[in-house]
Amino acid sequence: MVLLLAVGFKAVTTRRLQAILERRSTLDPLTQVLNRRGFADIYAKEHALMRRESTAMTMLSIDLDYFKKINDCYGHATGDRVLVDVAQVIGKALRVSDHVARFGGEEFIVLLPVTGVDWARDIAERILVAVREPGRGDLPAYTVSIGIACQTSSDEDLDAILMRADEALYRAKERGRDCIEIASTPMPPLQAIKA
C-alpha cells in the first residue's frame, strides 16, 4: 500500500511539473504574455480554424517608440517595467479570443481571429490612446507604432503575414511614430494556364 501511494504521488508530481514546464516554455518570463513558440502554436490552431470556416484574421505588429532612449535615460529596470506595462495595456484592449505575444526586445504581436481590417484598426487605436494616457505610476511616458496586416487567404503562412505587418510597422515609424499603418493586401498567385 505504501509503495502504491508513493508511485501515485510521483505520478501526480510529474504531471504537475510537466504542466509548469509547458507553461514556461510558451510564455515570456518578463511580461507573462506568449513568446514566439507559444504564439506559433496558437497561430497554427487559429489558421486551421480560419481555413475550415473561411474567415479572415488580422495581425498587429506593435513596437515601442524610442525604447533604447528609455533604457539609456531611466535604466534597464525601468525599461523592463515599461515592457510589462505595455503588455498589460495591450491585453486590456483585446477581446478574450485575441492573443498577444512578445516577439523580442520591444516588439509585440497581436493575433485577432475572425477580424477584418476595420475592427483591427479600432483595436489598434484603443491601444494607441491607452498607451498615451498619463498616470501609470512613475513610468516615463512612451508611445507605440502599429502595423496591421489582414490575412484573408489560408494559403498565406505565418511568416508572410508577419512580414506584411512588419512592413506596415516600418512605414508607421517612418511617418513619425505613434501612429498606425495598414499593409496592402497580398496579390493572389497567378493561376497556371491550362494548355
FENCOR-V39085 format. One record per backbone hydrogen bond with DSSP energy under -1.0 kcal/mol. CO is the residue of the C=O (numbers start at 0). NH is the residue of the N-H. If there is no record, write none. Layout:
CO & NH
CO & NH
This chain:
0 & 4
1 & 5
2 & 6
3 & 7
4 & 8
5 & 9
6 & 10
7 & 11
8 & 12
9 & 13
10 & 14
11 & 15
12 & 16
13 & 17
14 & 18
15 & 19
16 & 20
17 & 21
18 & 22
19 & 23
20 & 24
22 & 25
25 & 34
27 & 31
32 & 27
33 & 101
34 & 38
35 & 39
36 & 40
37 & 41
38 & 42
39 & 43
40 & 44
41 & 45
42 & 46
43 & 47
44 & 48
45 & 49
46 & 50
47 & 51
48 & 52
49 & 53
49 & 54
56 & 150
57 & 111
58 & 148
59 & 109
60 & 146
61 & 107
62 & 144
65 & 69
66 & 70
67 & 71
68 & 72
69 & 73
70 & 74
74 & 78
75 & 79
76 & 80
77 & 81
78 & 82
79 & 83
80 & 84
81 & 85
82 & 86
83 & 87
84 & 88
85 & 89
86 & 90
87 & 91
88 & 92
94 & 97
98 & 110
99 & 33
100 & 108
103 & 106
105 & 63
106 & 102
107 & 61
108 & 100
109 & 59
110 & 98
111 & 57
115 & 119
116 & 120
117 & 121
118 & 122
119 & 123
120 & 124
121 & 125
122 & 126
123 & 127
124 & 128
125 & 129
126 & 130
127 & 131
135 & 138
142 & 64
144 & 62
145 & 180
146 & 60
147 & 182
148 & 58
150 & 56
152 & 155
156 & 160
157 & 161
158 & 162
159 & 163
160 & 164
161 & 165
162 & 166
163 & 167
164 & 168
165 & 169
166 & 170
167 & 171
168 & 172
169 & 173
170 & 174
171 & 176
172 & 175
178 & 145
180 & 147
